[in-house]
Amino acid sequence: MIVEGLFDFFFGFIINLFPTINISIPSGLITGAVEAFQVIFYIVPMTTVFAILGITLSLHAFRIVVALIKTLWDLLPIA
């Protein structure tokens, strides 16, 4: 709790050093972006996209596991 209080104090001090920035986004821009995403999601079948992402992520995970196993194997002192 003491460390958390110190972090809150420190980061609060740093955040208060910077001025507040107000950004306004026109509502037409948001509705246009939503409509563009709706068109993209209508054209591209999401099941196919999820399948491609799943295969890609699983291949990367497999490569990471193989690299970790090879690293551990190289670190073992086998005569």
C-alpha positions as CSV (number, residue, x, y, z in Angstrom):
1,M,0.0,0.0,0.0
2,I,2.9,2.3,0.7
3,V,4.5,1.6,-2.7
4,E,1.2,2.1,-4.4
5,G,0.7,5.5,-2.6
6,L,4.2,6.6,-3.7
7,F,3.5,5.6,-7.3
8,D,0.2,7.5,-7.2
9,F,2.0,10.6,-5.9
10,F,4.9,10.3,-8.4
11,F,2.7,9.7,-11.5
12,G,0.1,12.3,-10.3
13,F,2.9,14.9,-10.0
14,I,4.2,14.0,-13.5
15,I,0.7,14.1,-15.1
16,N,0.0,17.5,-13.5
17,L,3.1,19.0,-15.1
18,F,1.6,18.7,-18.6
19,P,-1.3,20.9,-19.7
20,T,-4.7,19.5,-20.4
21,I,-5.4,19.0,-24.1
22,N,-9.0,19.0,-25.3
23,I,-9.5,17.2,-28.6
24,S,-12.9,17.4,-30.4
25,I,-13.7,14.9,-33.1
26,P,-16.5,15.7,-35.5
27,S,-19.4,13.2,-35.3
28,G,-19.4,12.9,-39.1
29,L,-15.9,11.4,-39.0
30,I,-17.0,8.7,-36.5
31,T,-20.1,7.8,-38.4
32,G,-18.1,7.6,-41.6
33,A,-15.6,5.3,-40.0
34,V,-18.3,3.1,-38.6
35,E,-20.0,2.8,-42.1
36,A,-16.6,1.9,-43.6
37,F,-16.1,-0.9,-41.1
38,Q,-19.6,-2.1,-41.7
39,V,-18.8,-2.4,-45.5
40,I,-15.5,-4.1,-44.8
41,F,-17.1,-6.6,-42.4
42,Y,-19.9,-7.3,-44.9
43,I,-17.5,-8.0,-47.8
44,V,-14.9,-10.0,-45.8
45,P,-16.3,-13.1,-44.1
46,M,-15.2,-12.9,-40.5
47,T,-15.0,-16.7,-40.0
48,T,-12.3,-16.9,-42.7
49,V,-10.4,-14.0,-41.1
50,F,-10.6,-15.6,-37.7
51,A,-9.4,-18.9,-39.2
52,I,-6.4,-17.2,-40.8
53,L,-5.6,-15.3,-37.6
54,G,-5.9,-18.5,-35.6
55,I,-3.5,-20.4,-37.9
56,T,-1.0,-17.5,-37.9
57,L,-1.0,-17.2,-34.1
58,S,-0.7,-20.9,-33.6
59,L,2.3,-21.1,-35.9
60,H,4.0,-18.2,-34.1
61,A,3.3,-19.9,-30.8
62,F,4.7,-23.2,-32.1
63,R,7.9,-21.3,-33.3
64,I,8.3,-19.7,-29.9
65,V,7.9,-23.0,-28.1
66,V,10.4,-24.7,-30.4
67,A,12.9,-21.9,-29.9
68,L,12.5,-22.1,-26.1
69,I,13.1,-25.9,-26.2
70,K,16.2,-25.5,-28.4
71,T,17.5,-22.8,-26.1
72,L,17.0,-25.0,-23.0
73,W,18.5,-28.0,-24.8
74,D,21.6,-25.9,-25.6
75,L,21.9,-24.7,-22.0
76,L,21.9,-28.3,-20.6
77,P,25.5,-29.5,-19.7
78,I,25.4,-32.8,-21.5
79,A,28.8,-34.4,-22.1
